[in-house]
Amino acid sequence: MSASECEPSVLVAIVNYRTAALVVDCLASLAAEMKAHPSARVVVVDNASGDNSCHRIDSAIRKRGWSRWARLVVSPINGGFAQGNNRAVAADRAVRGPADLVWLLNPDTRARPGAMKALIEFMRAHPRAGIAGTLLEDRDGHPWPYTFRFPSLLGEIERGARLGLVSHLLRGHAAVQEMGSEAEPVDWVSGASMMIRRDLFDAIGAMDERYFLYYEETDFCLQAQRAGWECWYVPQARVLHIAGQSTGVTGKDRVIRRMPAYWFESRRHYFLKNHGRLYAIAADLCWILAHLLWRLRRRMQALADGDPQRLLEDFVRHSALLKGEASKPPILPDAR
């Protein structure tokens, strides 16, 4: 039996919303990976882009000879990140059976050479690893070596206050943590590049589709941890990530504008689902009080206002203080 026959099968899932050019570039970066790993395949789900995304992606797949390992699935709705990825997994399973490993990739990523090999080898060597995230690089190729801690009350205070002393005292609770050069277990990794073991899907199910965008990978990693699975950061696998291209919410070149309602809805759903209403209210109060202290400091020291427009107002409107559990946000063709 050849090495390729022993190799686990890999599904790469990419969800597109009006970023066809980026998807094509992402697929181009995967071409060499697919040649090196014949058991791998790609499913691109178009989330009802309503532009010419489907034509451009399908045309590129056919004209560049990628049809052997890539195909396009058209969704009739823009159901968000979780639903798009779940659709990719279901579509692939229906045709080829379940893949051993599922690699979620954002359309605005580029796989660096050997990234897939590094992830496969890591998952082989660590059977309790249900999730593995990669080292991300920014658009200039500079490393972005960060992972995340699960949201908590003290973490919400640190996030809202933005005060050096507070951040220093609560550094062990801050959401973002800088990583070293070795693989390490962590709370959660970015869904921009995340490999998931099939056994984990079998154990906890698919991603929660009540999240439209944001917090879905946080929640998924938490469910994995509660089920006894590990989440790891694997810097030996490198992926370039041009952040925030379909949302404008993240990325170093983002435009500071009003945060979309679905961000607040996702945050509230995360706390209510995983910690209950009292904890969710406490988390909201922690952030609000810390944010008010930040605003007072900003005014007293004449600091620049880098917050999105009407941030506090929108936060309170969507908080657990005023709203209980919500259903999935309305599906809109231009929601992302």
N, C-alpha and C positions, 0 to 999 in steps of 0.2 A: 504493500500500500504506500502510495506516494505521500510526501509531506503535505501537499495541498489537499489530499483526500482526508487527512487526519485533522486538518485545520477547521476550526469552528466557522460556521456560516455567519456572515455579517450583513445586516441591513443598515444602510445609511438612509436616514429619513430627513428630508429637507422640506420645510413649509414656506411657500412663497406667497407674498402679497405685494404685487406691483414692484418687484425687484428682479425682473427677468434677467437683466444684464449681469447682476451679481450672481444669480443662480448658475448661469452659463459659466462664469468664471470659476465658481465653486466646483462645478462638474469637471471643468478642465483640470483643476488641481487634483481631482480624484482619479483621473485617467490612469496615471502610473500606479496608483495604489491598487486599482482594480486589476491591472495587468499582473501585479505581484501577488494578488489574492483572488484567484478565480472563483472562490466560493462567496465572494462579496457581491452585492447588488445595491442599487440606489432607487428609491421611490421619491419623486418630487410631488408634493401635493400643492396644487394651486388653490388658495383660499378665496375663490370667487373674486379675483382681482378686478375683473370688469374692464381691463385694458387688453393689450395684445400679448400679455405674458404667456398665455398658453401656446400661442402660435410660435413665439420666439423660442421658448424652451423646447417644445416638441421638434421644431425645425432644427435646432442645434443638435439635439440628440440623434436625429436621423442623419443629418449631413456630416457630422463629425464621427460617425461610426460608433456611437456610444450605446446603440440599441441593445447590444448584448447584455449590458449590465445596468442600464438606466431606463426608467419609464416615467411617464407623467400621469398622475391621477388628478382629475378635475373635481373639486368639491363644489356643490351647488350653493354653499353658504360660506361666509367667513366666520367660522366658529371659534377662532382663536388658536393659540399655540398648542395647547393640550389636545384639542379636538383634531387639529391638523395632523399632529404626530400620531395620535391614536388611529386616524384614518389610514396613514401610511403603513403602520404596523398591520392593521386588519387587511388592507388591500394586498400586501405582500404575503401574509399568511394564507389568504384565500387561494393564491396562485401557486406559491412555492412551498407552503408549509412554514412553520415558525422558524425564524432565524435564531441561532444560538446567542447572538449578540446584536443589539440595536444601538447604532451610533447616531444620536441626534446632532445635526449640524444646522446652524443658522445659514440662511442664504448669503449673508455677508461675511462668510468665512472662507479661508483657503487652507486646505490641508497641506502641511509641510511634508516633504519626503520622509517616509518611514513612520508617519504618525499612526497609521492603522496597525502596522506591525508592532509598535511599542504598546499600544492598547491591548491587542490580542495576547501578546506575551505576558503582559501584566495580569490580565484576567485569568489566564491559564495558571499562573503561579500563585494566585490569591483566590481560592475557590469561595471564600466568604465575602469577597468584594462584589456587591451587587451593582455598584455604580462607580465609574471612573471618569474624572474630568481631566482635561489637558491643560498644559501651559498655554495661555493665550498671548498673542502679540498684538500690538496696536498696528495701525496702518503703515507706520514707518518701520515696522519690524522690531520695535523695542519690546522686551518682555513685560507682561502684565501679570506678575506672579501672585495672584490673590485668590483666596477662597472665602467662605463665609461661615459665620456662626448662626445658629438658629435665632430668630427674633425672641427677645425677652424683655422684661420690664426695665432692667438696668440698661439693656441695649438700646431701648427706645429713648431713655434719658440721654445717653451718650450721643445718639443720632440727632436728637432735637437741640441739645445745648450748644454744640460746636464751640466749646470753651476748653482751652488747653489743659487746665487743671482737672476739669471733669473728665475729659477724654483720657488723661493720664491715669486717673484713679480707676476708671472703668475700662481700661484698655483690654482687659481679659473678657469683657462682655461686648465689645464693639463688633458690629456685624461683619466688617471686612477685616481679614487677617492676612498679613504678608507671609508668603511661604518661602522655603529654602529650595535647594537644588535636588533634594531627594523626595521620593514618593512618601506621602504621609496620609493617615486617615484624618478626615475632616467632617464637619457637620454637613455642608452642602457645597456643590460646585455649580458653576454657571451652566444653564441649559443651552448656551451657544455651542458647546462641544461637550457632550456627555454620552458615555457608553454605558448601556444597561444590559445586564444579563437576563436571558429569557426566564430563568428560574425565578427572578425577582418579580417579573410581570405575573408569573403563575401564582406567586405567593401573595401579592398585594393588589393585583389588578392594574388597569391602565391609569394614566394620569387623570386627575379630577378635571372634568370639562366645565365645571362651574367657574373655574378661572378662565377669563378671556385672555389675559396677558399679565405676566408678572406673578410671582409667588407660587406658580405651579410646580417648578422644579424644587423650590424650597419645601413645599408640602410633600412632594414625592420622595425626597431624600429623608424627610422626617418619618414617613410611613415605613420606608425601608429600614431605618434604624430601629423603629419600634418592633419590627418583625425580625430583628436579629441580624440584619445585613449591614455590611460596612460600605462607606463611601470614601473614596480615595482621590487624592490629587496626584496626578502622574505627569511630572514635568518633562519626562523623556519623550512624551508625545506633544508636538507643538502645532498650534493652529493659529493662523492670523485671523483677527476679528476686527472688522470695521464696524464699531458698535453703533446701534441706534438708527440704522438706515431706513427701516420701515416705520419707526415710531417717532424719532426725533427726541425721545425722552432721555436716552443715554448717549454716551460718546463725548470725547473731549471737544468736538466741534458743534455740539448740540446748541440749538437755539433755546434760550430760556423763555419758556412760554407756560401757559396754564397746563397743569398736569391733567391728563385724561381721567375721566371718572372711573374707568375700569381699573386704574392703579389703586385707587382708594378702596374700590369694591373688593379687589383681590386681597388687599391687606386685611380688611375687616373679616372676610371669609376665612382667611388663614387663622386668625386668632380665635374666632368663634368656633370653627371646626375643631381645632386642636387643643384649645385651652378653656373653652366655655365663655359665657357672656361676662361674668364678673372679671375674669382675667383680661378679656378683651377691653372692657371699660377701663380697667386699671392701666393697661398699656396705652390707651388713648390719652388718659390723663397725664401719664408720665411724659409722653411726647409733647402734649400741649403746654404743660407747665415749663418744660425745658425750652421749648421753642419761644415762649413768651420771654424767658430770661435772655435768650439770644437776641430777640428783637430789642429788648431794653438795652442790652450791651451795645448793639449795633447803633442805636440812636445816640447813646451817651458818647460813644467813641467815633461817631460819624463814619462808620464803616459802610462799604458798598453793599447794596442789596442785591444778592445773587440768587434770591429765591424765585421760583416760578410765581406767576401772577396769582393772587388770591389763594395762596397756599393754605393759610390757616382757615379761611372760610370754607374752602372745599374739604379740608380734612375734617372739620367739625361736622359738616353736612353729611358726610359719608361714614362717620364714626359709629362705633357700637353704642355710644352715648345716646344717639338719636334713632338708630336703625338696628333691627335684629338681623337674622340671617337673610340673605338675599338669594334669589334664583340667579341663574346665569344671565349676564348682561344682555341687552338686546343685540341681536346680530345685525350689524350694519355693514354695507359694502365699503364704507370709508372709515371704519372704526379704528384701524390701526395707523 
